[in-house]
Amino acid sequence: MAFIKFQKEKPKKGATSKTIGVNRKGRFAFYKPVVEKYFNDKKHVELYFDPDENKIGILPVSEPTPDSFKIQGQTTKMVVAKKFLNRFQIPVEDKRYEFEHQDGMLIIKL
């Protein structure tokens, strides 16, 4: 008799390639599928805010810039950007946000 592989019905938390975790302390968590699909070898991100559309833009960049945040972490990659949230007074909930990918930028609609 041949082996049949057991497959979980629900993916593990953070296993989706369409969510980014954000919390009120300014922690942006990028889970493994997101990093593998959108970040390649990029080690920094620049953050943008559109107050009219209430959107956050995350642009992965290869080289550090004066305004970039270094990606940290062993398993879950993240940046801590409390100053970004404070500067634009962005109200976020502690949750995973779905995002779109446009022109190299990950866009979160709040």
Secondary structure in CASP SS format (residue, H / E / C, confidence):
PFRMAT SS
TARGET T0000
AUTHOR 0000-0000-0000
METHOD secondary structure of the structure
MODEL  1
M C 1.00
A C 1.00
F C 1.00
I C 1.00
K C 1.00
F C 1.00
Q C 1.00
K C 1.00
E C 1.00
K C 1.00
P C 1.00
K C 1.00
K C 1.00
G C 1.00
A C 1.00
T C 1.00
S C 1.00
K C 1.00
T E 1.00
I E 1.00
G E 1.00
V E 1.00
N C 1.00
R C 1.00
K C 1.00
G C 1.00
R E 1.00
F E 1.00
A E 1.00
F E 1.00
Y C 1.00
K H 1.00
P H 1.00
V H 1.00
V H 1.00
E H 1.00
K H 1.00
Y H 1.00
F H 1.00
N C 1.00
D C 1.00
K C 1.00
K C 1.00
H E 1.00
V E 1.00
E E 1.00
L E 1.00
Y E 1.00
F E 1.00
D E 1.00
P C 1.00
D C 1.00
E C 1.00
N C 1.00
K E 1.00
I E 1.00
G E 1.00
I E 1.00
L E 1.00
P E 1.00
V E 1.00
S C 1.00
E C 1.00
P C 1.00
T C 1.00
P C 1.00
D C 1.00
S C 1.00
F E 1.00
K E 1.00
I C 1.00
Q E 1.00
G C 1.00
Q C 1.00
T C 1.00
T C 1.00
K E 1.00
M E 1.00
V E 1.00
V E 1.00
A C 1.00
K H 1.00
K H 1.00
F H 1.00
L H 1.00
N H 1.00
R H 1.00
F C 1.00
Q C 1.00
I C 1.00
P C 1.00
V C 1.00
E C 1.00
D C 1.00
K E 1.00
R E 1.00
Y E 1.00
E E 1.00
F E 1.00
E E 1.00
H E 1.00
Q E 1.00
D C 1.00
G C 1.00
M E 1.00
L E 1.00
I E 1.00
I E 1.00
K E 1.00
L C 1.00
END
